[in-house]
Amino acid sequence: MKHRAIDIHTHVEFAGTLDILKRRYTEEEIFNRFVVSVTGRRSAELNREIVAGVRDALRDPEKKIRDMDEKGIGLSLLSSTPFAFFYEVEDDLAVELARFQNDQLSEMVKKYPERFAAMATLPLQVPDQALKELERAVKKLGLRGVEIGSHVGKKELGNEAFWPIYEALEEMNAPIFIHPHHVAGLDRLIDFYLSNLIGNPLDTTIAAANLIFSGVFEKFPRLKFILAHAGGQVPYIIGRWEHGYQVRPECKDKVHRSPMAFFKNFYFDTITHNPDALRYLISFAGSDHVLLGSDYPYDMGDQDPVRTVSRLPRIKKEDRMRILRENAIKLFGLKAS
């Protein structure tokens, strides 16, 4: 196990989640409300079969461990599938669902402590309850950070309703993993699975910009956000934000420093599907801000992320080791093994 890679972007789901939802919704209502609304009906119908094919990988820790061994991954940072944020449900049910998932994540980690750590999910549509669940998940259950969506209903992540949660996360030194969901412009992204191909990186980009320009980082300068899918367009478009800050007064409404001043608050996974894009990301963000990610077990993930990083040309050995494992150990407070 020594010096093996750490995957910070890998998903799980729990069968009991559906049982909780069924107490309030029919199966068809669940499908329409939480799946069709995300991708459109054609992709949702296709995903019914695709997800059924990876259900064991999502639910069975032994299957996950076998696949990790095959790919040279020693430890995975588990997070719930983004379909299970459930920001659309009523307050009481949202809290119950988050608590259930966090309990299950904690149990997986306790059963396989050498192979898994985990990030909590929070009922962010109920910020006061989300703050209580954060305290429980980190301090009682031992989860290592949180996974959140790229927005919460109509509230962007810079909304001041979430600032008490950010304050607590900063005090805990706990990282925040942003995963896109319910993406912007879905009415134009229905065909060709563009909801994922374009929508996912787009929504991550919107979330990151909102965090910068809303003043979150000025208020909480030690926050650490990990952006899924190599940060969407963030590493490639932040120069435009920088220019906008210089020439547009509305970009200064809530912040007193330019976007690049906050760039180091962001970390990025390796999921680019293009070696040149990944090399650019490493050169621009720094090897200390890029972490190995697979998006296991979904078809849009990197099926062999260790190989992806290991085969990158013109990357120093020490930079590879940071990306493969050392950054994750430092960011999540893991024990080196």
N, C-alpha and C positions, 0 to 999 in steps of 0.2 A: 504493500500500500504506500510505501514511502515515496514522497515527491510526486504522487499522481495528481492529475488535474482536478480542478473544482469547477463544476458547472453551476452558474448562478441563475440560469433561466431554464427551469424545467418544471412542468406542471403535473398536478394531481387533481383527482376529483374523488368524491366519496358518495357511495350509493345512497347513504342515508339522507343526503341533501335533497334528493328527489322526493323521498318520503315526506320530508317536512313541507316541501312545496305543494305536494298533493293534498295536504290538509286544507289548502285554500284554493288551488287551481286544478282544473282538469289537465290531462296530459297534453291535449291539443292547445289549451290556453298557455301552458308552459312553453310549448314549442313556438307558438306565435309570438309570445311576449318576450322570450329570452333568446331566441335563435333567429327567427325570421326577421325580427326587428333589427338585428345586427348586420346581416349579410344580404337580405333579400330572399325571396322564396326559392328561386332556383338553386342558389348556392346552399341554402339551408337544407333543401331536400337532398342534395348531393352529400352534404356534411353528415346527414343522418347515417348514411352507409359508411362514410369515411371514419367518423368518430367511433362507430360500432367496431370497426376494425382495429382501433387502438385503445379500446376500453380497458383491456387487461393492462396495457402499459400505463394507463392513467391511474388505475386502482390497485394494482398488485405490486407491492414493494419488492417482492422476490423477482418478478419480471423486470422491474426497473433496475435492480442491482445486477442482474445478468447482463442487461444491455449496457450498463455502465462499465462492467468488467470488459466487455467486448470492445468498447471504445476507449479504454484507458482512463476512465473517470473514477477517481477515488471517492469523491463526495459530491453530493448534489444539494443545492439550496432550493428546497421545495417551495412552490407557491401554487395557490389554487388556480384552476383554469379561469381565465377572465370572464367566461360565461357565468361564473359564480360570484361576481361582485354583488349582483342583486341590488343595485342602487335604485331600481325602479319599484321595489316592493314597499309595503307599509312599514312603519317604524318598528313595531314590535316584532314582526317577522324578520326584518333585516337584522336586528340584534340577535335573535335566536339562530339565524343562519350563520352569522359571523362567529358566534361562540361555538357552534357545532364544528365548523370547519377548523377553527383554531385548536379545539380539543383534539380533533382527529390528527391534525398536523403534529401536535405535540406527542401524541401516542406513537406515531410513526418514528419520530426522532428518538424517543425513549427506547423503542424496540430495536432500532438500528443506529445507535449513536455514532458509530464509526463511519457510517455511509451517508447519513442525512443530517442537515440542519434545515430550518424552515423560516419563512416570513409570514406574518399574520395578515389576515384580511380584516377590514374594518367597516362597520356600517356608517359610512361617511355622510349619508343623508340625514343622520341623527348625530351631529357633532359632539354633543355632550355625552352620549352613550358610546360613541366611537372613542372618545378620550378614556372612558372607563375601561373599555375593552382593550385598548392599547396598553394600559397599565397592567391589566391582568395577563395579557398575552406575553408581554416581555418579562415582567417581574415574577409572575407565578408560573407560567408555562415555559419560559425560557426561550421563546422565539426570538430571532436575531434581527428583526427589522419588520417592515411592512411592505406589502404589495398594494398599490392603489391604481384605480383607473385614471385615464387621462382627463376626465372631468367627472362631475357628479350631478347627473341630470342637467339642469341648465346652469349650474354653478361651475365656473372655471376654478382651477386649483389655486389661483391667487386670491380667491374670495376670503375675506377676513373671518368668515365663519370657521375656517379651518386653521386659523392661526394658533389657537390654543393647542391644537394637536401638533403643529409644527414646533411650538415651544417645547412641548414634552419630548418630542423626538430628538430635538437638538440637545436637550439635557441628558437624554439616554445615550446620545451618540449612536443612534440607530439609523441605518440607511433606509431609504425609501425607493422602492422599485416601481417605476411608472410603466404600466402596460396599457396600450390603447384598447378602446372598446367604444361601441356606439359612435362610429366615426363621423366627422363633419362631412357634409355634402353627399350623404348616402344616396339621395335621389339621382345623382349623376354617376354613381359608382356601382349601380346594381349589376350591370352586365360584366361578364368576363372575370368575376371575382375581384374587381377593382376595389371593392370595399376593403380587401386585405392588401392587395398589391400596391395600392396608392393610399387608401384610407388609413391604414394602420400607421405607417410612418408619418403621414400628414397630421394625424391627431396627436401623436407624440410631440411633434414640432410645435403645434399650437399650445400644448400644455407647458412646454419648456419656455416659450416666449412669454406666456402669461405669468409664470413664476418670476421671470426676470423683471418685466415691466410693471408688475403689480407691487413691487417692493418687498416681496417675501424674503429675498436674500439680503437686502439691507437690514431688515428686522432680525433675521435669523441667519447670520453669516456662516455658521458652522454646519448647516444642513447639507446632507449628501444625498443627491438624487441619482439613481441609475436609470438610464433611458433605454428601453427595449429596442431591439432591431437596429443597433448601432446608432441610436439617437435620431432616427428618422432623417429629416433634412438638416438638423441642427448644426452638425459640424461643417456643412457645406453652404449654409445660408446665414450664419451668424455675422459675417462681414456686412451683409445687407442690413441687419439689425443695427450694427455698429454705425453704419452710415446714416440710417434713419434717425438714430439718437442724436447725431450731430446736426441734422438739418430740419427735423420735425419737432415742434414744441410739444405735441401731445405725447411723444415718447418720453418726455421728462416730467410728466404730470405727477408720477409717484416715485421716481427714482432720481438719484443725484450722481450716479456713476453709470458709465456706459456698459452695454451688455458683456463685453469681453472681461470686465472686472469680475463677473460672476460665473464665467465659463468653468472655472475649476470646481464649482459646486456640482458639476455634472460628471457622471461616469457612464460608460457605454459598454454594452455587450458586443460580441464579435460577429453578430449575424448580419452580414452584408451580402453574402452570396456572390462576392466578387473580390478576388485578392487585391486588385489595385485599389478598390475602395477601402478595404481594410487597412492596407498599408498607409493610405492617406490619413485615415482616422487615427492610427497609431502615431503618425508623425505630427499631426495637428493637436490631438488631445494629450499626447504623451503616453508612453507605455504604462505609466502608473495610474492611468484613468480608463483603461480598457480591461474588461474581464470576460472570461470564456463563457459563452452561452450557446445553448442548443435549441431551445424552444421545444424540447422533447415532450410528447411524441408526435407532434403535429407535422403535417406534410410541408408546411412552409418553414420548418426549422432547418438547421444545419445537422445533417445526419451523422457527421463525423467531425465535430468541432476541434478536437485535439489535432487531427490530421490537418485541418484547415490552417491552424496556427503554426504547426510544426513545419509545414511546407512553404510558408511564406518566405520569399527570397529577401535577402539583404536586411534581416532582422537579427539583432544581437541575441546571443543566448540568454543573457540576463533579462532582456526585454521579453523574450518568450516566457521565461519562468514567472515574471510578474503577471503576465496576462493569463497564463495557464493556472496559477494557483496563489501566488504571493499577494496579489492585490485583494483577492477574496478573503484570505486569512486576516489581513490587516483591516479591511473594511467591516467585516462581520464579526471580528473578534474571535476567530476560530483557533483551535489548537492545531499547530503544525504537526503533520504526521508523515 
